[in-house]
Amino acid sequence: MEIDGKAYISDKHKAEKFAKTYRSFSKLPTRKEDMKIKKVIRRQYHARRVLKESEQDITRGEVMRVIREASNNRAAERIDIPYEMIKNLGPKAQDMLLDIYRRCWRGEGIP
């Protein structure tokens, strides 16, 4: 995105410039209620707590380490898929597997 001869690459900078441009020609007045809500949201954003290790998402590295360390002559628990097959998954299949593990970890159940 380019404004006045200056290029903006990051989504954050683009959003800020879009908001500034929109405000410059928007005719809607800012209501006091909106300002109160904005203040609460800003306060909550800055007060975000750090997640405990047990609350964080499973990382790709964790999944790949467990797969790498699994013995080849066994199948993965109840699904009867040999570890050799899981170890040779491509990047897209690895992403899908990681997504399934993350959903289960968050308590969403097995898809």
C-alpha positions in Angstrom: 0.0 0.0 0.0 1.4 3.4 -0.9 0.4 6.7 0.5 2.1 10.0 -0.4 5.0 8.1 -2.0 5.7 6.0 1.1 5.1 2.2 1.0 3.4 0.4 3.9 4.1 -3.4 4.0 2.9 -4.8 7.3 -0.8 -5.4 8.0 -0.6 -3.3 11.2 0.7 -0.2 9.3 -1.8 -0.7 6.5 -4.7 -0.9 9.0 -3.4 2.2 10.9 -3.2 4.2 7.6 -6.6 3.0 6.5 -8.2 4.0 9.8 -6.5 7.4 9.6 -7.7 7.9 6.1 -11.2 6.8 7.0 -11.4 9.1 10.0 -10.3 12.1 7.8 -13.5 11.9 5.7 -15.9 10.1 8.0 -18.9 12.2 9.1 -19.9 10.0 12.0 -19.3 11.7 15.4 -17.6 9.6 18.1 -20.1 8.8 20.9 -19.1 8.9 24.6 -20.3 5.3 24.9 -17.9 4.3 22.1 -15.0 5.9 23.9 -15.8 4.1 27.1 -15.8 0.7 25.3 -12.6 1.6 23.5 -10.9 2.4 26.8 -12.0 -0.9 28.4 -10.8 -2.9 25.3 -7.5 -1.1 25.4 -7.1 -1.8 29.1 -7.9 -5.5 28.6 -5.5 -5.7 25.7 -2.6 -4.4 27.7 -3.5 -6.5 30.7 -3.2 -9.8 28.8 -1.8 -12.5 31.0 0.9 -14.9 30.0 -0.4 -18.4 29.4 1.0 -21.2 31.5 2.8 -23.9 29.6 -0.1 -26.3 30.0 -2.5 -23.7 28.5 -0.4 -23.0 25.4 -1.0 -24.6 22.0 1.0 -27.6 21.0 3.8 -26.6 18.7 4.9 -28.2 15.4 8.2 -28.9 16.9 6.7 -30.9 19.8 4.6 -33.0 17.4 7.5 -33.6 15.0 9.8 -34.6 17.9 7.3 -37.2 19.2 6.8 -38.6 15.7 10.5 -38.8 15.1 11.1 -40.6 18.4 8.3 -43.2 17.9 9.5 -46.7 17.0 8.8 -47.8 13.4 7.4 -51.2 14.1 4.2 -50.0 15.9 1.0 -48.3 15.0 -0.2 -45.1 16.6 -2.5 -46.2 19.5 -6.1 -46.9 18.4 -6.0 -45.6 14.8 -3.7 -48.4 13.5 -1.7 -46.0 11.3 1.9 -47.1 11.2 4.4 -44.5 12.5 6.4 -45.0 9.3 3.5 -43.5 7.4 3.1 -40.6 9.9 6.8 -39.9 9.7 6.6 -39.4 5.9 3.7 -37.0 5.8 4.1 -33.9 3.7 3.9 -30.4 5.1 0.1 -30.0 4.4 -0.7 -33.3 6.1 1.6 -32.3 9.0 -0.4 -29.1 9.3 -3.7 -31.0 9.3 -2.4 -33.4 12.0 -1.1 -30.5 14.1 -4.6 -28.8 13.8 -6.3 -32.0 15.0 -3.9 -32.3 18.0 -4.5 -28.6 18.9 -8.3 -29.0 18.7 -8.1 -32.0 21.0 -5.8 -30.2 23.4 -8.2 -27.3 23.6 -11.0 -29.7 24.5 -12.9 -29.5 21.2 -12.9 -33.3 20.9 -11.7 -35.5 18.1 -12.9 -34.2 14.7 
